[in-house]
Amino acid sequence: MSKNKFAEKRIKRQRRAKRIRAKISGTAKSPRLSVFRSGRHIYAQLINDEKSKTLISASDLELKKEKGKRMDLAKAVGKLIAQKAQEAKITAAVFDKGGFKYHGRVKALAEGAREGGLKF
């Protein structure tokens, strides 16, 4: 792929994300679980859109001790954010896949969060 194709791909993802965010928003009781996936890492945040504040964040960078496949790390990040959410007494969230396909690492993160006790 040429450089222009990568830019086009990124722009299309951003458009999808914007369309999704027009339909969903997070509250204090049920924040938005936003996912960002880069080539190497995966990040998740619980966001209260009413106050425009990030309540909790987690990424695979916090899991320095863990080694393994990116899918396993994504699932661990999901469990980590669910654990942090329970400590903050948050039980439910609205899932925002950020324009990415619900497949692979994004799906693994969602499954990890559900296993950790977060409902969405």
N, C-alpha and C positions, 0 to 999 in steps of 0.2 A: 504494500500500500504506500502510496505517496503521502507526503506530509499533509497535503490538502485533504485527503480522504480521512485522516485521523481527526482533523479539525472539524470536518463535516459530521463525523461520527459523534464527537463530543457535543456539538451543537444540537444534534437530534436528541441525544440523551437529556440535555438541559431543557429542551422543549417538552419532552415527556414528563420530566420532573416538575416543571412549572404547571402542566396540566393536572398532575396528580395533586399538587399542593393547593390548587384552586378548589378542590373538592374536599380535602381533609384538613383538619387542624387539631392541634393538641391543646388540652386544658390542664389545670392543676391536678385534677383527679385522674385524667386519662391523657397523658402527654403523647406527643408524636415520637415514635421510635424511628429515627432517620438513619439510613445506612448509606455509607460511601465506600466504594470499593476501588482501590487503585491497583496498579499492576502487582505490587508487592504486599500491600497491607489492606486491612479492612477496619473501618471505624463505625461506631454506633453512638448515637446521642438520644437522650430523652429530652424533648423540647416542649416548653409551655409556650404556645404561640400567642396566648392572650397577653403575656408580659414580655414576649420575645426573649426568653431566657433559657439557656441550656441548664437543665437540672442535673443530669448525670451523663458522663461520657465514658466510653471504654474503647480500647483498640487492642490489636494483637501486639502492639509495642509494649503494653503493660505485662504481657506474658513472656518475658524474656527467658525464663527458665524452661518454658515448654518448647520442645522441638517437634517437628512433624510436618505433615502435609498442610497446605493452606486451607483445605476443607476442614480439617480437625481444629485448626486455629480459629477459624470462623465460628465453629460450633462453641468453642471455649469462650470466645468473645461474647456470644449470645448468653451463655450461662453466667458470665461475669457481670454483664449489664443487668440481668435479671436479679442476681444476688445484690448488687448495689441498689436496685430499685426496691427490693424487699426491705433493705435496711432503711430506706427513705420512706417506707410505708406506701409504696406505689404498687398496685396489683394489676392494673389494666393499662393498656397503651393502644395507640392507633399506629399500624405499621405503614411506613413510608419507604418504599424500595428505591426511591431517588432516581427513577427513570431506568433502572437496571432491570433485566429479566429476573423473574422469581425462579432462579435456577442456580445450581452450583453453590458458590460461597454465600450468596445472599439468602438462599433457602436454608443453608446449614446454620447461618446466624439466627434466622427466625426459629428454626427447630430447637436450637440451643436455648434461646430465650424462653420458649414455651416449656421446655424441660425444666428450666430454672424456676418456673412458676409465674411467669408474666403471661397475662391473657390478652389476646387481640384477635 
